[in-house]
């Protein structure tokens, strides 16, 4: 088959799938934004998008759809140029989040269109209004969230099928759309993310952390309330006071991936670090920023306790990778996390906002690691049996894509 992948930041979620399909003899091509500089083993075509910023006073709730559909128009015009050169894919697989797939059926009506349906915004019951410290629940917020779904619903309605990585994320879609979605996680490379008793990580100050050391880790793309950075920092004074030998390693940037930026121009990292200033030992708190993937792998292998928190929102790959590495993951008792972690079986769960509860449980886990070894083993078993890239997820995704291609024989 001819398979076209569409993703503004390709390879994105198609990192493993696209090469695997190419290895099976399919002719794969990717269409991505001209600003994307990521390396790819798949041939790439680029579109240049410079959409105007809509006037919020004129657009109101239509502003989001204006931006997303404008990108969709840009992508459709690039697709039309490919069509005029004779390129007609059998299958198109694109991420629906940025509007890129909206009009591709108008260019290639004969192609099967598949969309990666990652999340459908909700006015109630998900991230909106979950944390009143930063997002006061209001009817306006409900309407704004509803307005953000227009392009997501349109994308799935015009597609032949959708794919979501977790059951909870699929269930954010309304029932009439949920029936069009299959659930398959992107997959964890358990050969790479595995326990390693010889692992070590060198910190910027020259200290070397080794497997077996008393290490508490917290990892996210960016340090922000959506991923519970504020709760984690508020738990640290009690943890570090109770465990004077513990080393705390925090990975993540200073930008904002989700939600609002702080109003005063500071980063969330600065704000919550300042909140606990004088209550923690700064020499034992290590901010690494964003790290190369091999460093992340080693860090998960030396971690004694890994804290993961999230609003009811898209689940981070890093949590499953930590489980695969045999970490004791203490997670927030929110729906995306509870789909993977059963409290007391393959990890522990704590209320998202309960900083004292986090401090108590993390302290207990740091002080007596052997007591939690069975949870570590069960965590890895969970990933091996249900989320392994090579034996579970990738074969299912390949089959799903090939099933939606043109009939053979």
N, C-alpha and C positions, 0 to 999 in steps of 0.2 A: 504493500500500500504506500501511497504518498501521504505522509502525516505532517501537518503544519502545527507547530507549537507557537502560542502567542502569549507573551509575558513581558511586561515592560522591564523586568529585571531578570530575564532569562539567565541561567536555567531555573532559578527559584525552586518551586515544588517539583520540577521535572528533571532535577539533577541526575537522578538514577534512571528514571523511566525512559527518557529520550535516548541515551546511549544504548540501553538494553533493547529497545525496539529497533534501533539502527543495526545492532548486532544480529538481530533476527532476520535481517534482509529488507526491512522497510526503508523507504527513502524519506529521511527526516530533514526538516527545515525549520528554522525558528525565525519569528518576526518579533523584534524588540525595539525599544526606544534607543535613539542615537546616543543618548547619554550613558547607556549601559556599557561598562568596560569589562564585565566579567568574562573570563575565558570560557570557551565552549568547544567541545569536540564535535558539535553539531554545526553544519553550515548555518550562518546567521545573515538575515537581511534586516536592515534597520529603517525605521521611520523617524522623521523629525517632527516633534510636536512642540508647539509654542502657543498654546491656547491662551486667549485673553482672560484676565481675571474679572469675573462678573461682578457687577455692582450689587452688593448685598441689599441695598435699599430697593433696587428694582426687582431683584430675583426672589428675595426672601427665601422660602424653603426650596425653591427651585435651583438655588445656587449650586448645590452638590450635583444635581442631575445635569445642569448646564456644563459643569466641568467634566464630568464623566462621559457624557454623550459627545462632547467636543473632541475628546481623545478618541472615542469610537469612530467619529467621522474621519479623523486623521488616519487611523489604522485602516479603515475601509478604503480610503483613497490609495493607500500604499498597496493594499490587497488588489485593488483594481488594476494597478500597474503590473502586478505579478500575473494577473489573469490575461491581460493584453499581450503579455510575452509568452502565453501558452501554458502557464502553471495552473493546474487544477488539482487541489488535494482531495484525497478520498475522505480523510478525517482531519478535523481541526480540533485541537485541544488547547483551550485558553483559560486563563484566570479571569473570573468575572468581576474582580474587585475594583478595577479602574475603568471599566467601560469598554475595554478593547474589543470584546467579542460582539458588541451590540448589533452591528450591521454587516457582519461577515456573511450571513446567509443571503444578503442581497447581492453579494458579489459571487458567491459560490453556492447557489441553492441546492446543487446536487451533492454537496459534501455533507457528511455527518458532523454536527457541531457538538462537542463535549465541553462542559465548563467545570472548572474547579470552584465549587461553591463553598467558600471557606467560612462565611459568617453572614447572617442576615440580622440586621440591627432590629432591636426591639425597644419599644417605649417603656416596657415594664418586664421584669423578670430576668434581665441580663445585666450588662454593665451600666446602663443609664440609671442614675439615682442610687446605685449600689453603695457608694461611699459618700455620704452627705457632707463630709468634711471638705470635699472638693467639688461636689456636684449636687447642689440642692435639688431634690426631686420637685418637679413642677410640671404643669401641663404643657408649657412651652417646650420643655425638654422632651416630653413624649412626642410632640408633633415634629420636632427636629429629627429625632431618631426615625420616626415613620417616614419622613421625607428622604432620608438617606437610603431607603430600601428600593427606591424606584428603579434604578438601573440594575440592581441585583435581581429583582423579580423579573424584569424584562429580559435580562440575559438568560435566565433559566427557562422562561417561557418559550423563547425562540431557539433553545438548544434541544438536541435530541436526548440528552441525559446529563446529569451532574454527578460530581464526586465530592464527598466531604471526608476529612481525615478522622473525625470522631463522631460518635452517635449524638453527643450533646450539640455539637456544632451543626449537624444536619437538622436536628430538631429545633433550631432557632428559626428555620424556614416554616412558613405556614403549611398546614397539612396538605393543601392542594398542590404545593410545590415539593414537599418532603417526599412524596411518592416517586418523584423523578430522580431521586438522589441515591446513589450507592455509597456505603461507608467503607473506605479503605484508608488506613493510615499510610503516611509517606514511607515509613520504614526506618528502622534503626540498624546500622551495621554493627551487629553484636560481636563480630570478629575484632573490630577496632575498639568499640566501647565494651570492654570486658574488665573484670578485676585483674589487678597486677600488683602483687606484693612487692615488686622491685621498683615501682613508679616513684618519681620525685619531681618536684617543681622548684625552680630557683626564683626567688622573689627579687624585686628591684634592689632591696637593701642588702642582698647577698646571702640571706638566709635560705637554706634548702629545706623544703618540707618533704617528708617521706611517708609512704604508706605506713600506717600505724601511729603516726603523730596525731596530736589532738587538734584537728583542723575542722573548722566550720566554714562552709562555703555558701555563697549566694550569687546566682548568675542570672543575668538578663541582658538583652540587647542594649537597653538603656535603663537607668535607675530612675523609677518613676512610680507614682501611686498605683497605677493599673496593675503593676506587678508586685505590690506590697512592700516596696522599699521602705516606706515610712513605718510600717508595723515592725519590720525586721530591725530597723535602727532603734526603735523605741524599746525593743527587747534586749538590745546589746548591753546596756549598763549592768543589768542584773546577771546576764550570762557571763560577762567578762569578770565581774566581781566574784562570782562563785567559782569560776574556772580560771585561775591566774596564769595557767600555762597555755590556755587555748589561743590558737592563732586564727584570726578571722580573715577570710579572703573574699573580696567582693569583685565581681567581674561585670562590667557594663559601662556604656558611654554616658555622656552628660546631656544627650539630646532628648527629645520627646518622640516616642513611637506612637503612643496612644494618649488620648485625652488632651487636656490643656497644658500649655506651658505656664510656669509661675508668672505672676503678674509683675513682679519687681525686676525681671531680667536675670535673676539668679537661676541656677540649675536646681532641680530637686535634690541632687546629691549634696550641694552646698547647704540647702535649707535644713535638711534633716541631720546632717553632720553637725551643723551649728546647734541644733536642738539638744544634742547629747554631749556637747563640748564640756569637758571637765568631769564627765561621768564615766569616761572610758579611757583605756590606755591606748593612745594613738600609735604606739610602737608595735602593738599587736593587731592593728586593723590595717589591712593592706588593700588598697584600691588599685586594681591592675588595668582599669579601662577595658577596652576591647582587645582580646587576645587572639593569636593564631589558633586554629583548631587543634593542632597537636598539644598545645599548652592546656587548652580546655580539657582534652581527654585525660592528660596526666593529672590535672587538678581533681577531676572526678574520681580518679583512682586513688588519690591520697586523702580524699575527704572522709572524715569520720561521720559527719552529719551534714546533709545538704538541705537547706531551707528553700522551699519553692512556694510562692504565693501568687495568686492572680485573681482579679475580678472575674465574674462569670463572662468569659471572653475566649478568644482563640487560645488554645493550649500551646505552650512552648515545646518545641522539640527537645530542649535541654532537659526537661524533667524526665522524659522517657530515656534519654541517653544516660542520665545519672542513675536511673534504676538499672539500666543494662550494665553499667560499670560496677554494680554491686553496692551503690550508696544506700545508706539509710536516708530515705527522703522523708522529711517532715513537711507536709503540704497543707495548704489552706483548705478548709472544709467548704469548698465551692464546687459547683457541679462539674466543671471540666476536669478538675483534679480527682474528684471522687469517682469518676468513670474508670480511672486507672488504679487508684490507690484505695484499698480497703483497710480501714483503720485497724491496726493490730494484726494484720495478715501479711501485707507486703510493704508496709510503711505506716506512718502515723499521720493523723489529721488534727488540725487545731483551727478554731474559729479564726477567720481572717483578721479580725480587729483585736483579738485578745493578746495584746503584747505580754502581759504577765504570764498567760498560759503558754505562749511561745517560749518565754524565758525558762519556765519550769521544765518543760519537756525537753528542750534542747540541752539544758544543763544536765538533766538525768541521762540523756543519751551520750553526751560527751564524757560523763564520769564513769559510765559502765558500758562500754561498747559491746562486750561479749553478750550482754543480755539481749541485744537486738540483732545478733547475727542471723537468726532464722528469718527475720524480716528482709535482710539484705539478700539472702539466698532466694527468697520467694519473689522479691522485686525483679531480680534477673530472670527468674523462671517465667514471670509474667511477660516480659519483653520477648524472650526466646520463643514462647509458644504462641503469642498473639500478635507481635509487632516486629518480628525479625524481617529485615529488608529482603534477604536472599531467599528465604524459605517460605515466607508468608505474604508479605505486602507486595513485593515486586511481581511475583507470579500472578497474583490476583489482579494487579493493575494492568499488566500486559494482556491478560485474558479479557479484561473489561474493555480495553481499547480495541483489541482485535475483534471482539464480538460486535462492536458497533461499526465495523468497516463493511465494505460492500460484500455481498454474498459471493461465495466461491463455488466453483464447480458447476 
